[in-house]
Amino acid sequence: MSVQKPAEQQDSFFIVGQTSNGRQFRPSDWAERLCGVMACFKPEGTGGGRDSHLQFSPYVTPTVVNGVKSVVVNGKLRDLEPLAYHFVLSFAKDNDLQVVDACLVPEKK
């Protein structure tokens, strides 16, 4: 018996800042740089305003997992912009970074 994730959580994952052999990925600000590149990908109706370029996308955000800098990638990015989704997956693969399935918990409103 398999357990299916809800549709809004499909294909969400963490890119962990460690290579497959456990070495820490450098530079130390890689997560913020990657998220900065992806900052323009936001849901419709958001991101306006004078300082919108200073905000990360809700689909690609930096985080820390077990003390290791990481990036959480929401699967909704694939529907919004497939090439951006492919870019972050390729980034992880090209740099031999660990990719771990994520189970995103909805925010309280």
All heavy atoms as an XYZ file, in Angstrom:
844
protein
N       0.854     -1.179      0.000
C       0.000      0.000      0.000
C       0.893      1.233      0.000
O       1.770      1.379      0.835
C      -0.893     -0.022      1.235
C      -1.747      1.193      1.394
S      -2.742      1.037      2.888
C      -4.052      2.098      2.458
N       0.682      2.148     -0.943
C       1.494      3.357     -1.006
C       0.693      4.552     -0.525
O      -0.523      4.589     -0.639
C       1.983      3.604     -2.435
O       0.886      3.885     -3.266
N       1.410      5.509      0.015
C       0.781      6.733      0.514
C       1.043      7.832     -0.489
O       2.188      8.066     -0.876
C       1.366      7.109      1.901
C       0.775      8.415      2.383
C       1.113      5.990      2.893
N       0.008      8.502     -0.929
C       0.135      9.599     -1.878
C       0.166     10.931     -1.155
O      -0.594     11.146     -0.225
C      -1.057      9.600     -2.860
C      -1.068      8.433     -3.801
C       0.030      8.547     -4.832
O       0.310      9.615     -5.337
N       0.661      7.427     -5.136
N       1.056     11.821     -1.590
C       1.068     13.178     -1.049
C      -0.084     13.948     -1.668
O      -0.470     13.672     -2.809
C       2.364     13.899     -1.435
C       3.600     13.372     -0.793
C       4.736     14.301     -1.157
C       6.041     13.583     -1.281
N       7.101     14.449     -1.761
N      -0.644     14.934     -0.950
C      -1.644     15.802     -1.571
C      -1.064     16.465     -2.806
O       0.146     16.682     -2.893
C      -1.947     16.838     -0.479
C      -1.543     16.185      0.794
C      -0.403     15.263      0.445
N      -1.915     16.802     -3.773
C      -1.458     17.364     -5.042
C      -0.577     18.590     -4.866
O       0.398     18.777     -5.580
C      -2.659     17.707     -5.924
N      -0.906     19.447     -3.894
C      -0.130     20.664     -3.724
C       1.262     20.394     -3.163
O       2.114     21.256     -3.149
C      -0.861     21.678     -2.842
C      -1.025     21.269     -1.394
C      -2.268     20.442     -1.104
O      -3.006     20.093     -2.038
O      -2.496     20.150      0.080
N       1.527     19.172     -2.717
C       2.832     18.836     -2.165
C       3.635     17.921     -3.087
O       4.739     17.533     -2.764
C       2.663     18.176     -0.799
C       2.112     19.098      0.243
C       1.972     18.409      1.591
O       2.413     17.301      1.798
N       1.333     19.085      2.517
N       3.095     17.561     -4.225
C       3.797     16.674     -5.133
C       5.135     17.268     -5.548
O       5.233     18.440     -5.863
C       2.953     16.405     -6.384
C       1.718     15.602     -6.134
C       2.008     14.158     -5.749
O       3.022     13.600     -6.098
N       1.098     13.572     -5.015
N       6.147     16.446     -5.512
C       7.466     16.803     -6.012
C       8.161     17.902     -5.230
O       9.095     18.514     -5.724
C       7.402     17.191     -7.487
C       6.842     16.074     -8.352
O       7.167     14.911     -8.078
O       6.093     16.371     -9.278
N       7.741     18.198     -4.011
C       8.461     19.158     -3.182
C       9.675     18.438     -2.585
O       9.615     17.258     -2.272
C       7.569     19.702     -2.069
O       6.487     20.424     -2.624
N      10.780     19.163     -2.475
C      12.001     18.536     -1.998
C      12.945     19.553     -1.374
O      12.779     20.756     -1.544
C      12.708     17.795     -3.141
C      13.066     18.660     -4.320
C      14.300     19.284     -4.404
C      12.153     18.853     -5.355
C      14.626     20.073     -5.491
C      12.471     19.637     -6.452
C      13.709     20.249     -6.518
N      13.913     19.021     -0.632
C      14.997     19.823     -0.074
C      16.253     19.567     -0.896
O      16.533     18.418     -1.262
C      15.319     19.407      1.370
C      14.257     19.762      2.365
C      13.371     18.794      2.816
C      14.156     21.045      2.867
C      12.405     19.103      3.752
C      13.194     21.363      3.805
C      12.311     20.392      4.248
N      17.007     20.619     -1.150
C      18.374     20.471     -1.631
C      19.240     20.745     -0.410
O      19.233     21.848      0.136
C      18.701     21.467     -2.756
C      17.777     21.267     -3.952
C      20.171     21.324     -3.168
C      17.938     22.324     -5.036
N      19.929     19.735      0.052
C      20.733     19.831      1.266
C      22.163     20.202      0.883
O      22.718     19.644     -0.069
C      20.703     18.498      2.048
C      21.515     18.594      3.323
C      19.262     18.105      2.359
N      22.746     21.120      1.615
C      24.077     21.637      1.306
C      25.209     20.701      1.647
O      26.227     21.119      2.199
N      25.041     19.422      1.335
C      26.089     18.420      1.489
C      26.140     17.597      0.219
O      25.102     17.255     -0.351
C      25.805     17.490      2.666
C      26.003     18.124      4.009
C      25.770     17.128      5.140
O      25.028     16.170      4.990
N      26.399     17.376      6.274
N      27.344     17.264     -0.186
C      27.488     16.419     -1.360
C      27.107     14.985     -0.990
O      26.910     14.665      0.179
C      28.936     16.457     -1.882
O      29.808     15.963     -0.875
C      29.331     17.868     -2.294
N      27.044     14.131     -1.988
C      26.641     12.742     -1.736
C      27.604     12.020     -0.798
O      27.218     11.065     -0.137
C      26.514     11.976     -3.052
O      27.761     11.927     -3.714
N      28.855     12.484     -0.700
C      29.810     11.854      0.226
C      29.890     12.589      1.563
O      30.790     12.324      2.365
C      31.192     11.709     -0.414
C      31.843     13.041     -0.730
O      31.316     14.098     -0.393
N      32.987     12.988     -1.388
N      28.968     13.544      1.824
C      28.878     14.197      3.127
C      29.685     15.465      3.300
O      29.685     16.050      4.384
N      30.363     15.924      2.267
C      31.143     17.165      2.375
C      30.226     18.375      2.288
O      29.265     18.391      1.516
C      32.174     17.244      1.270
C      33.198     16.135      1.357
C      34.225     16.361      0.333
N      35.441     16.713      1.062
C      36.630     16.689      0.538
N      36.779     16.383     -0.722
N      37.679     16.992      1.255
N      30.550     19.406      3.075
C      29.759     20.638      3.071
C      29.978     21.372      1.752
O      31.107     21.511      1.285
C      30.158     21.531      4.239
C      29.291     22.757      4.353
C      29.603     23.566      5.614
O      30.350     23.130      6.478
N      29.022     24.731      5.693
N      28.885     21.856      1.169
C      28.956     22.563     -0.101
C      29.377     24.008      0.130
O      28.946     24.655      1.077
C      27.594     22.497     -0.813
C      27.594     23.114     -2.177
C      28.375     22.586     -3.191
C      26.802     24.215     -2.452
C      28.367     23.146     -4.459
C      26.790     24.776     -3.717
C      27.572     24.247     -4.722
N      30.217     24.519     -0.726
C      30.699     25.896     -0.677
C      30.318     26.603     -1.957
O      30.185     25.950     -2.981
C      32.227     25.925     -0.514
C      32.714     25.312      0.748
C      32.519     26.249      1.876
N      33.121     25.677      3.106
C      32.680     25.972      4.295
N      31.684     26.789      4.449
N      33.243     25.451      5.346
N      30.124     27.907     -1.961
C      30.356     28.863     -0.886
C      29.264     28.779      0.174
O      28.200     28.202     -0.058
C      30.336     30.222     -1.586
C      29.428     30.020     -2.746
C      29.642     28.579     -3.176
N      29.538     29.365      1.319
C      28.619     29.240      2.450
C      27.275     29.915      2.203
O      26.290     29.578      2.853
C      29.253     29.802      3.718
O      29.550     31.179      3.548
N      27.197     30.844      1.253
C      25.928     31.523      0.968
C      25.237     30.973     -0.285
O      24.392     31.618     -0.882
C      26.137     33.028      0.838
C      26.998     33.410     -0.356
O      27.702     32.526     -0.908
O      26.977     34.591     -0.741
N      25.539     29.737     -0.648
C      24.979     29.157     -1.869
C      23.452     29.138     -1.856
O      22.817     29.370     -2.893
C      25.521     27.741     -2.098
C      24.944     26.734     -1.160
C      25.423     26.385      0.065
C      23.736     25.990     -1.341
N      24.595     25.454      0.651
C      23.555     25.196     -0.194
C      22.785     25.911     -2.361
C      22.471     24.341     -0.035
C      21.705     25.056     -2.214
C      21.550     24.280     -1.064
N      22.855     28.852     -0.702
C      21.392     28.744     -0.625
C      20.739     30.096     -0.906
O      19.758     30.180     -1.663
C      20.966     28.222      0.744
N      21.277     31.146     -0.324
C      20.730     32.483     -0.547
C      20.922     32.920     -2.000
O      20.055     33.555     -2.584
C      21.381     33.502      0.398
C      21.008     33.300      1.854
C      21.831     32.236      2.576
O      22.754     31.627      1.961
O      21.550     31.984      3.757
N      22.054     32.562     -2.582
C      22.300     32.899     -3.994
C      21.305     32.195     -4.910
O      20.734     32.799     -5.810
C      23.722     32.509     -4.402
C      24.786     33.373     -3.801
C      26.136     32.944     -4.333
N      27.233     33.617     -3.667
C      28.457     33.679     -4.159
N      28.746     33.101     -5.311
N      29.403     34.292     -3.500
N      21.122     30.901     -4.696
C      20.173     30.142     -5.516
C      18.764     30.709     -5.366
O      18.045     30.909     -6.357
C      20.200     28.661     -5.149
C      19.227     27.759     -5.900
C      19.489     27.798     -7.406
C      19.314     26.331     -5.373
N      18.362     30.983     -4.136
C      17.021     31.526     -3.903
C      16.877     32.931     -4.484
O      15.800     33.300     -4.951
C      16.705     31.525     -2.411
S      16.540     29.851     -1.762
N      17.946     33.703     -4.470
C      17.914     35.025     -5.080
C      17.678     34.960     -6.575
O      16.920     35.749     -7.141
N      18.305     33.989     -7.235
C      18.109     33.794     -8.671
C      16.654     33.434     -8.969
O      16.082     33.858     -9.971
C      19.061     32.700     -9.205
C      18.692     32.281    -10.611
C      20.495     33.177     -9.140
N      16.031     32.687     -8.074
C      14.672     32.201     -8.289
C      13.603     33.138     -7.727
O      12.413     32.846     -7.799
C      14.514     30.819     -7.660
C      15.534     29.796     -8.133
S      15.602     29.608     -9.923
C      14.059     28.823    -10.207
N      14.000     34.282     -7.186
C      13.076     35.185     -6.490
C      11.951     35.726     -7.373
O      10.891     36.079     -6.863
C      13.845     36.348     -5.864
N      12.153     35.779     -8.655
C      11.118     36.348     -9.530
C       9.931     35.399     -9.741
O       8.889     35.827    -10.241
C      11.718     36.747    -10.864
S      12.422     35.370    -11.789
N      10.049     34.151     -9.342
C       8.967     33.190     -9.548
C       8.045     33.182     -8.334
O       8.344     32.581     -7.305
C       9.526     31.793     -9.831
C      10.381     31.768    -11.062
C      11.758     31.722    -10.972
C       9.795     31.840    -12.313
C      12.539     31.723    -12.105
C      10.568     31.847    -13.460
C      11.952     31.792    -13.360
N       6.932     33.893     -8.480
C       5.974     34.067     -7.376
C       4.563     33.816     -7.893
O       4.309     33.924     -9.090
C       6.083     35.482     -6.815
C       7.445     35.757     -6.217
C       7.560     37.155     -5.685
C       8.952     37.337     -5.122
N       9.332     38.696     -4.935
N       3.633     33.539     -6.990
C       2.244     33.353     -7.416
C       1.685     34.640     -8.012
O       2.130     35.739     -7.666
C       1.506     33.015     -6.116
C       2.545     32.666     -5.130
C       3.802     33.336     -5.562
N       0.733     34.484     -8.911
C       0.078     35.666     -9.496
C      -0.521     36.516     -8.402
O      -1.048     36.012     -7.410
C      -1.020     35.241    -10.469
C      -0.491     34.785    -11.805
C      -1.603     34.597    -12.802
O      -2.569     35.390    -12.816
O      -1.514     33.628    -13.571
N      -0.423     37.825     -8.584
C      -1.021     38.746     -7.627
C      -0.137     39.073     -6.448
O      -0.522     39.830     -5.567
N       1.061     38.505     -6.395
C       1.990     38.822     -5.306
C       3.250     39.426     -5.896
O       3.480     39.381     -7.095
C       2.386     37.575     -4.494
O       3.070     36.670     -5.358
C       1.185     36.905     -3.890
N       4.054     39.934     -5.044
C       5.362     40.393     -5.488
C       5.401     41.810     -5.992
O       6.432     42.260     -6.452
N       4.316     42.531     -5.906
C       4.354     43.916     -6.342
C       4.995     44.788     -5.287
O       5.389     44.337     -4.223
N       5.133     46.000     -5.596
C       5.662     46.934     -4.612
C       7.116     47.270     -4.840
O       7.827     46.625     -5.599
N       7.521     48.269     -4.147
C       8.850     48.852     -4.315
C       9.986     47.885     -3.982
O      11.017     47.887     -4.635
C       8.916     50.087     -3.432
C      10.137     50.872     -3.569
C       9.989     52.148     -2.794
N      11.295     52.689     -2.554
C      11.571     53.585     -1.661
N      10.621     54.056     -0.898
N      12.782     54.026     -1.515
N       9.815     47.074     -2.955
C      10.888     46.193     -2.516
C      10.674     44.728     -2.894
O      11.280     43.836     -2.299
C      11.047     46.297     -0.992
C      11.498     47.676     -0.556
O      12.230     48.330     -1.328
O      11.125     48.101      0.545
N       9.853     44.465     -3.889
C       9.539     43.074     -4.222
C      10.768     42.289     -4.666
O      10.823     41.081     -4.497
C       8.468     43.016     -5.298
O       8.947     43.575     -6.504
N      11.754     42.962     -5.219
C      12.967     42.269     -5.664
C      13.824     41.792     -4.496
O      14.776     41.046     -4.680
C      13.783     43.178     -6.583
C      14.313     44.400     -5.895
N      13.492     45.463     -5.567
C      15.546     44.709     -5.463
C      14.228     46.388     -4.958
N      15.480     45.955     -4.886
N      13.483     42.199     -3.277
C      14.242     41.817     -2.092
C      13.636     40.619     -1.366
O      14.116     40.236     -0.309
C      14.334     43.002     -1.118
C      14.993     44.255     -1.671
C      14.918     45.381     -0.654
C      16.432     43.972     -2.067
N      12.599     40.032     -1.934
C      11.907     38.929     -1.279
C      12.137     37.636     -2.050
O      12.111     37.606     -3.271
C      10.407     39.212     -1.222
C      10.063     40.467     -0.458
C       8.597     40.853     -0.648
O       7.888     40.258     -1.442
N       8.170     41.851      0.085
N      12.354     36.544     -1.298
C      12.489     35.237     -1.938
C      11.134     34.758     -2.442
O      10.090     35.144     -1.938
C      13.039     34.209     -0.951
C      14.468     34.438     -0.552
C      14.817     34.498      0.783
C      15.464     34.580     -1.500
C      16.131     34.693      1.170
C      16.783     34.783     -1.130
C      17.119     34.839      0.208
N      11.173     33.887     -3.410
C       9.971     33.235     -3.894
C       9.452     32.284     -2.823
O      10.240     31.628     -2.140
C      10.298     32.441     -5.159
O       9.249     31.566     -5.492
N       8.122     32.163     -2.692
C       7.602     31.161     -1.750
C       7.830     29.731     -2.255
O       7.629     28.773     -1.518
C       6.117     31.487     -1.664
C       5.802     32.191     -2.938
C       7.058     32.930     -3.325
N       8.274     29.586     -3.486
C       8.509     28.266     -4.071
C       9.935     27.766     -3.886
O      10.188     26.568     -4.015
C       8.180     28.274     -5.564
C       6.764     28.687     -5.860
C       6.492     29.731     -6.734
C       5.689     28.049     -5.259
C       5.193     30.110     -7.008
C       4.387     28.426     -5.527
C       4.146     29.462     -6.406
O       2.860     29.836     -6.669
N      10.876     28.659     -3.625
C      12.284     28.290     -3.464
C      12.842     29.141     -2.327
O      13.143     30.310     -2.517
C      13.086     28.536     -4.766
C      14.520     28.033     -4.626
C      12.412     27.880     -5.962
N      12.968     28.545     -1.145
C      13.355     29.328      0.029
C      14.520     28.668      0.778
O      14.578     27.450      0.887
C      12.177     29.513      1.000
O      11.636     28.240      1.331
C      11.085     30.356      0.384
N      15.405     29.501      1.302
C      16.510     28.942      2.093
C      16.004     28.483      3.455
O      15.042     29.032      3.993
C      17.473     30.123      2.232
C      16.632     31.335      2.084
C      15.488     30.950      1.186
N      16.657     27.472      3.986
C      16.305     26.943      5.294
C      17.529     26.228      5.864
O      18.578     26.182      5.227
C      15.091     25.994      5.210
O      14.623     25.694      6.514
C      15.400     24.730      4.450
N      17.398     25.688      7.042
C      18.455     24.889      7.656
C      17.842     23.547      8.043
O      16.791     23.498      8.679
C      19.053     25.597      8.900
C      20.070     24.706      9.579
C      19.670     26.926      8.509
N      18.482     22.461      7.635
C      18.027     21.112      7.954
C      19.137     20.411      8.730
O      20.243     20.234      8.198
C      17.688     20.322      6.667
C      17.323     18.890      7.002
C      16.584     20.996      5.883
N      18.855     20.078      9.974
C      19.850     19.418     10.835
C      21.173     20.179     10.869
O      22.250     19.586     10.786
C      20.082     17.972     10.394
C      18.862     17.114     10.593
O      18.065     17.333     11.502
N      18.694     16.126      9.730
N      21.088     21.504     10.927
C      22.281     22.338     11.012
C      22.998     22.566      9.701
O      24.077     23.156      9.684
N      22.423     22.132      8.588
C      23.045     22.268      7.276
C      22.199     23.206      6.419
O      20.983     23.019      6.304
C      23.171     20.895      6.574
C      23.802     21.042      5.200
C      23.963     19.929      7.432
N      22.854     24.209      5.817
C      22.120     25.100      4.918
C      21.499     24.279      3.803
O      22.135     23.395      3.225
C      23.040     26.161      4.332
C      23.310     27.286      5.272
C      23.800     28.489      4.515
C      23.920     29.635      5.495
N      24.208     30.879      4.819
N      20.244     24.616      3.504
C      19.487     23.872      2.507
C      18.524     24.813      1.804
O      18.368     25.971      2.195
C      18.693     22.743      3.189
O      19.544     21.898      3.921
N      17.866     24.300      0.799
C      16.826     25.028      0.076
C      15.625     24.111     -0.023
O      15.770     22.930     -0.368
C      17.308     25.447     -1.332
C      16.174     25.984     -2.173
C      18.432     26.473     -1.226
N      14.455     24.634      0.279
C      13.238     23.856      0.081
C      12.592     24.346     -1.214
O      12.447     25.548     -1.435
C      12.270     23.938      1.291
C      11.798     25.342      1.555
C      11.083     23.006      1.092
N      12.264     23.405     -2.078
C      11.663     23.706     -3.378
C      10.253     23.131     -3.383
O      10.064     21.925     -3.227
C      12.482     23.107     -4.536
C      11.835     23.433     -5.882
C      13.922     23.608     -4.489
N       9.275     23.997     -3.538
C       7.873     23.592     -3.588
C       7.564     23.080     -4.991
O       7.906     23.725     -5.990
C       6.990     24.790     -3.241
C       5.539     24.424     -3.077
O       4.961     23.739     -3.923
N       4.938     24.871     -2.002
N       6.909     21.945     -5.070
C       6.563     21.347     -6.354
C       5.692     22.214     -7.239
O       5.626     21.995     -8.452
N       5.024     23.215     -6.672
C       4.203     24.122     -7.476
C       5.037     24.898     -8.490
O       4.521     25.368     -9.494
C       3.456     25.107     -6.578
C       2.378     24.466     -5.735
C       1.704     25.521     -4.883
C       0.663     24.920     -3.960
N       0.019     25.947     -3.128
N       6.330     25.017     -8.233
C       7.210     25.721     -9.172
C       7.183     25.046    -10.537
O       7.232     25.721    -11.564
C       8.641     25.770     -8.627
C       9.676     26.436     -9.527
C       9.348     27.923     -9.702
C      11.069     26.260     -8.961
N       7.082     23.721    -10.555
C       7.058     23.004    -11.833
C       5.865     23.416    -12.682
O       5.981     23.562    -13.901
C       7.047     21.498    -11.615
C       7.142     20.748    -12.935
C       7.336     19.291    -12.763
N       6.171     18.719    -12.101
C       6.080     17.460    -11.777
N       7.074     16.639    -12.011
N       5.011     16.995    -11.194
N       4.717     23.634    -12.050
C       3.535     24.066    -12.796
C       3.664     25.515    -13.252
O       3.239     25.869    -14.346
C       2.280     23.917    -11.942
C       1.999     22.469    -11.589
O       2.364     21.577    -12.392
O       1.431     22.223    -10.513
N       4.249     26.353    -12.399
C       4.406     27.767    -12.718
C       5.432     27.981    -13.821
O       5.180     28.694    -14.782
C       4.824     28.553    -11.473
C       5.083     30.037    -11.665
C       3.766     30.756    -11.938
C       5.767     30.613    -10.436
N       6.589     27.342    -13.687
C       7.675     27.518    -14.660
C       8.542     26.263    -14.705
O       9.475     26.116    -13.909
C       8.514     28.742    -14.299
C       9.618     29.045    -15.284
C       9.141     29.095    -16.732
O       8.325     29.971    -17.067
O       9.577     28.236    -17.514
N       8.226     25.344    -15.617
C       8.962     24.076    -15.694
C      10.476     24.243    -15.864
O      11.246     23.463    -15.317
C       8.350     23.367    -16.902
C       6.990     23.975    -17.045
C       7.121     25.398    -16.577
N      10.905     25.255    -16.611
C      12.340     25.449    -16.804
C      13.039     25.846    -15.510
O      14.175     25.439    -15.256
C      12.605     26.492    -17.891
C      12.245     26.055    -19.318
C      12.422     27.214    -20.288
C      13.062     24.853    -19.736
N      12.381     26.634    -14.678
C      12.951     27.017    -13.382
C      13.059     25.786    -12.480
O      14.068     25.596    -11.784
C      12.100     28.096    -12.718
N      12.043     24.953    -12.493
C      12.053     23.712    -11.714
C      13.210     22.821    -12.165
O      13.974     22.299    -11.352
C      10.713     23.002    -11.890
C      10.534     21.764    -11.056
C      10.149     21.856     -9.725
C      10.726     20.500    -11.588
C       9.965     20.720     -8.948
C      10.547     19.358    -10.832
C      10.163     19.473     -9.511
O       9.991     18.343     -8.748
N      13.366     22.686    -13.467
C      14.458     21.888    -14.019
C      15.815     22.492    -13.640
O      16.772     21.770    -13.347
C      14.327     21.780    -15.538
C      15.414     21.001    -16.178
N      15.543     19.639    -16.042
C      16.457     21.394    -16.941
C      16.610     19.228    -16.703
N      17.185     20.279    -17.252
N      15.907     23.823    -13.619
C      17.146     24.504    -13.263
C      17.597     24.127    -11.851
O      18.772     23.804    -11.638
C      16.979     26.021    -13.377
C      18.162     26.790    -12.888
C      19.267     26.977    -13.699
C      18.187     27.330    -11.612
C      20.375     27.682    -13.252
C      19.277     28.034    -11.151
C      20.379     28.216    -11.973
N      16.682     24.173    -10.882
C      17.091     23.865     -9.505
C      17.456     22.381     -9.361
O      18.394     22.049     -8.637
C      16.055     24.309     -8.440
C      15.937     25.815     -8.391
C      14.717     23.662     -8.635
N      16.747     21.512    -10.050
C      17.118     20.091    -10.030
C      18.494     19.874    -10.654
O      19.318     19.121    -10.120
C      16.081     19.253    -10.772
C      14.814     18.900    -10.012
C      13.824     18.207    -10.935
C      15.138     18.025     -8.811
N      18.754     20.547    -11.757
C      20.055     20.433    -12.425
C      21.168     20.999    -11.559
O      22.278     20.452    -11.526
C      20.034     21.149    -13.775
O      19.152     20.496    -14.649
N      20.887     22.096    -10.852
C      21.873     22.683     -9.940
C      22.300     21.646     -8.902
O      23.490     21.454     -8.648
C      21.295     23.920     -9.254
C      22.202     24.518     -8.221
C      23.167     25.441     -8.588
C      22.102     24.152     -6.886
C      24.029     25.983     -7.632
C      22.952     24.690     -5.923
C      23.926     25.609     -6.305
N      21.318     20.981     -8.314
C      21.619     19.970     -7.299
C      22.423     18.814     -7.901
O      23.425     18.376     -7.327
C      20.329     19.452     -6.672
N      22.016     18.342     -9.059
C      22.702     17.217     -9.699
C      24.117     17.605    -10.115
O      25.071     16.867     -9.851
C      21.911     16.758    -10.924
C      22.523     15.580    -11.628
C      21.703     15.157    -12.823
C      22.384     14.011    -13.534
N      21.694     13.653    -14.762
N      24.276     18.769    -10.743
C      25.587     19.207    -11.222
C      26.586     19.397    -10.080
O      27.794     19.245    -10.276
C      25.471     20.507    -12.008
C      24.721     20.340    -13.321
O      24.511     19.192    -13.761
O      24.340     21.376    -13.906
N      26.080     19.748     -8.897
C      26.956     19.983     -7.746
C      26.983     18.805     -6.773
O      27.523     18.927     -5.671
C      26.532     21.266     -7.033
C      26.856     22.482     -7.867
O      28.015     22.829     -8.037
N      25.831     23.118     -8.416
N      26.396     17.675     -7.187
C      26.394     16.439     -6.393
C      25.785     16.652     -5.006
O      26.250     16.103     -4.022
C      27.822     15.887     -6.287
C      27.864     14.480     -5.724
O      26.902     13.708     -5.953
O      28.846     14.149     -5.022
N      24.729     17.486     -4.930
C      24.084     17.770     -3.650
C      22.990     16.751     -3.358
O      22.370     16.194     -4.272
C      23.485     19.175     -3.658
C      24.495     20.303     -3.796
C      23.782     21.647     -3.900
C      25.461     20.303     -2.625
N      22.757     16.521     -2.078
C      21.712     15.596     -1.657
C      20.335     16.220     -1.892
O      20.128     17.399     -1.597
C      21.888     15.263     -0.184
C      23.175     14.561      0.129
C      23.374     14.309      1.602
O      22.413     14.238      2.368
N      24.612     14.165      2.019
N      19.424     15.442     -2.428
C      18.042     15.869     -2.652
C      17.153     14.921     -1.859
O      17.243     13.700     -2.004
C      17.679     15.837     -4.151
C      16.218     16.182     -4.364
C      18.581     16.792     -4.933
N      16.298     15.504     -1.005
C      15.447     14.723     -0.103
C      14.006     15.147     -0.292
O      13.713     16.338     -0.315
C      15.886     14.954      1.361
C      15.036     14.143      2.307
C      17.362     14.654      1.547
N      13.094     14.178     -0.426
C      11.672     14.501     -0.518
C      11.229     15.299      0.683
O      11.673     15.052      1.801
C      10.821     13.241     -0.619
C      10.880     12.599     -1.985
O      11.228     13.286     -2.962
O      10.572     11.402     -2.078
N      10.325     16.244      0.448
C       9.809     17.088      1.529
C       8.331     16.857      1.699
O       7.610     16.594      0.746
C      10.064     18.559      1.224
N       7.879     16.997      2.910
C       6.464     17.006      3.224
C       6.199     18.384      3.819
O       6.537     18.653      4.972
C       6.122     15.902      4.217
S       4.379     15.910      4.679
N       5.650     19.273      3.026
C       5.436     20.635      3.462
C       4.198     20.725      4.354
O       3.153     20.176      4.041
C       5.278     21.574      2.265
C       6.474     21.589      1.306
C       6.171     22.486      0.114
C       7.725     22.033      2.013
N       4.329     21.433      5.452
C       3.228     21.622      6.390
C       2.598     22.983      6.097
O       3.308     23.989      6.038
C       3.743     21.577      7.850
C       2.614     21.812      8.821
C       4.427     20.251      8.117
N       1.284     23.036      5.871
C       0.645     24.317      5.564
C       0.850     25.322      6.698
O       0.871     24.950      7.876
C      -0.832     23.965      5.424
C      -0.896     22.491      5.287
C       0.341     21.935      5.922
N       1.002     26.588      6.315
C       1.155     27.649      7.311
C      -0.182     27.940      7.970
O      -1.222     27.843      7.336
C       1.672     28.919      6.639
C       3.083     28.798      6.133
C       3.571     30.105      5.534
O       3.083     31.168      5.943
O       4.450     30.024      4.674
N      -0.125     28.328      9.241
C      -1.350     28.746      9.939
C      -1.737     30.120      9.460
O      -0.899     30.982      9.247
C      -1.116     28.769     11.446
C      -0.937     27.420     12.056
C      -0.814     27.517     13.555
C      -0.627     26.135     14.162
N      -0.534     26.216     15.623
N      -3.034     30.319      9.299
C      -3.516     31.629      8.851
C      -4.158     32.377      9.951
O      -4.594     31.922     10.911
C      -4.487     31.463      7.696
C      -3.786     30.919      6.483
C      -4.704     30.876      5.305
C      -3.957     30.357      4.103
N      -4.683     30.441      2.895
